[in-house]
Amino acid sequence: MSVTASRSGAERSYPLPHAGPDARFTESLVNSVAAVLVGYGYPRLDASADRAALESALAAFLYDPLESHT
């Protein structure tokens, strides 16, 4: 199975091409995702290291790494 195909055979929408800063990727987005996790019973992200890890995980899901576009 190709990296861009799902089990159903449809093309994936993510990761997006990384073309530089994205105004949609904000602290508010990270806070909203954190709030959804808490709503599902996961612990609050009180430590700055946890928040940074969530931000990194979101970026890894949303965007192709810059290195892949050389």
C-alpha positions in Angstrom: 0.0 0.0 0.0 1.4 3.4 -0.9 2.1 6.0 1.8 -0.5 8.3 0.4 -3.3 5.7 0.2 -5.5 4.6 3.0 -6.9 1.1 3.4 -10.0 2.2 1.4 -7.7 3.2 -1.5 -8.6 6.9 -1.2 -5.8 9.5 -1.3 -4.8 11.0 2.0 -5.3 14.7 2.8 -2.4 14.9 5.3 0.4 15.7 5.6 0.1 19.0 3.8 3.1 20.4 1.9 5.1 22.6 4.2 5.4 26.0 2.5 6.5 28.0 5.5 4.6 29.6 8.3 0.9 28.8 8.5 -1.4 31.3 10.2 -3.8 28.6 11.1 -1.3 26.8 13.3 -1.6 28.9 16.4 -1.4 28.5 20.2 -5.2 28.5 20.1 -5.2 25.4 17.9 -2.9 23.6 20.3 -5.1 24.7 23.3 -8.2 23.5 21.5 -6.7 20.1 20.8 -5.6 19.9 24.4 -9.1 20.7 25.6 -10.6 18.0 23.4 -8.1 15.5 24.9 -9.1 16.6 28.4 -12.8 16.2 27.4 -12.1 12.6 26.5 -10.5 11.9 30.0 -6.9 12.5 29.2 -4.8 14.5 31.7 -4.5 18.3 31.4 -1.3 19.6 29.7 0.0 21.6 32.6 3.7 21.2 31.9 5.2 23.3 29.1 7.1 20.3 27.9 3.8 18.4 27.4 2.4 21.4 25.5 5.5 21.5 23.3 5.3 17.8 22.6 1.6 18.2 21.6 2.6 21.1 19.3 5.3 18.9 17.7 3.0 16.0 17.2 0.4 18.2 15.5 3.0 19.7 13.2 4.3 16.2 12.4 0.7 15.1 11.5 -0.2 18.2 9.6 2.9 19.0 7.5 5.5 17.2 5.5 8.9 17.9 7.0 11.0 20.6 5.2 13.7 18.1 4.5 11.5 16.2 2.0 11.2 19.3 -0.3 14.9 19.7 -1.2 
